[in-house]
Amino acid sequence: MRKYLSYLLILFFGLNISSCKTEVEFPKLTTSELTLLVPQNDSVVNLQNRSAVTFAWKNSSIVTTYNLLLSTKSDLSDALVIATTANPYVIRSSQMNSLAKTLGIGTGSTKKIYWSIQSGKSSQPSTTEVKSFTLQMLMAQPLTPGNDSIIKLDYAALSSGIKFSWESMADYTNYQLIVSTNADLSNPFIDTTVNGTSSEVTQQQFQNVIENSAYALKRYKGNTLYWNVKVGDKFLSSSSRKFKLYGTKIFTDIRGTETITYKVAVIPSADGSEEYVWMAENLRTKKLNNGVDLVYDATGQKSWNSQYFTPQEALINASTPVPDELRVNAGMYYRVQMIGDNRSSVVWPSLIAPAKWRVPETQDFLNLTNATLNYCNYLEVLRASVAYPALLSGSRQLDVTKMNLWGMNMSSSGINRVASPGSLYLAEFAVVNGPYMSYAINSINQCVILEIGASTGKGNARAIALGYKAPIVVRLIYKGDD
């Protein structure tokens, strides 16, 4: 009886195993179940005039994952296999262009591609049809400068080059590089044949274009320029690439026999809608803007007659010189009340500022400090690092990563607020790591200090009294729009 039961059990389990095997087997697919729909056979797919390529086929009820096969050979040997559950399956034109490159199809060329669909499961073999389409590849693309990139010319490196580069085109070695101030590339200032896929334009060439009035470019503020590359009668890119170019940020001030070159900084407004152009150094001329010498007495700061004196002569008090860290960026100290006849109206700014520049108003400094609040709390982007070795502004801790990012090189320089004849020394605000940066405004009895506001704890500017014949440094702002 036990032997009989054993035979029954073996028979029972054997039937179940056989039944399980039958459940996991999949039927073969037929051509009709995976009919290819688009692209249609022998159609033309031009990547230049479409954003995507769509592959679609007739779904099979027993398939959940498909393999899209792409090949340059009709037997699909060495096919590129793309697994997908989507039907239709959409490939962006740029991605299709990249995939075709892996099949050995050159940029800008035309080639027939064979395609088919298979089940993603090896246990579901198929005999799907193979169709073909003619693929017209994208043209080669411009590479550098990248679209919307920013190029800033360096007055100390004018012989160095700005590199323009692009992808290569099959069967082409010569290309035409075109750079213009216009989006349609009309009136180009560079139109040259290049043997290869890159060319360098020197910074000096760009600066020459900026200084050429025929192109109406801005000397200091950003200029939008456009470029593209032509091969044969076609441009590589359907629309020109653009970049923003800033000229060399320097101003050369010529006053008779005196020539001084100053660094310039371009500063964004608080809302980003404008750019302000400032001298990035304090004025250090010894002459009026007409070339006439300012009055200087040999005793310098100690003399009531000197209209200016040097930072080497600057004294905090009768025996203490201004620290070396502050002298580096001080420029000249001017007694603005003594420059010109200011009795009926303030004339000294028009005597000392060169053409297209002016002595700032309080509002200019307020605009400057307000703009900094988008980047830092305590005016770090304006502050010269050398003047804040302890990374303090008074008791405020400064952020080292943001120091002088705008290249303004500002620091404490000292003033004297005594309102009557007396001390000519820089009695206030002339200390390293000092909380105040003081500058002249278009006044004879006030100056402005850049500080950390007591009420807000953030960067601020405000006008304060300027003492009788008190020395003050001058920082100019550009009034032109170029």
Secondary structure, DSSP 8 states (H G I E B T S, - for coil): -HHHHHHHHHHHHHHHHHHHHHHH------GGGG-EEES-TTEEEEGGG-SEEEEEE---TT-S-EEEEEESSTT-TT-EEEEES-SSEEEEHHHHHHHHHHTT--TT-EEEEEEEEEESSTTS------EEEEEE-----EEES-TTEEEE--GGGTTSEEEEEE---TT--EEEEEEESSTT--S-SEEEEEESSEEEEEHHHHHHHHH-GGG---SSS-EEEEEEEEETTEESSSS-EEEEEE---EEEEEETTEEEEEEEEEEE-TTSS-EEEEESS----SB-TTS-B----TTGGG-SS-SEE-TTT-BSSSS-B--HHHHHHH--EE-GGGSS--SSS--HHHHHS-TTEE---HHHHHHHHHHHTTT-SSSGGGB-GGG-TTSEETTEE--GGGTTTT---B----B----SSS--S--BS-STT-S-EEEE-S-SSEEEEEEE-TTTSSEEEEEEE--TT--B----EE-S--
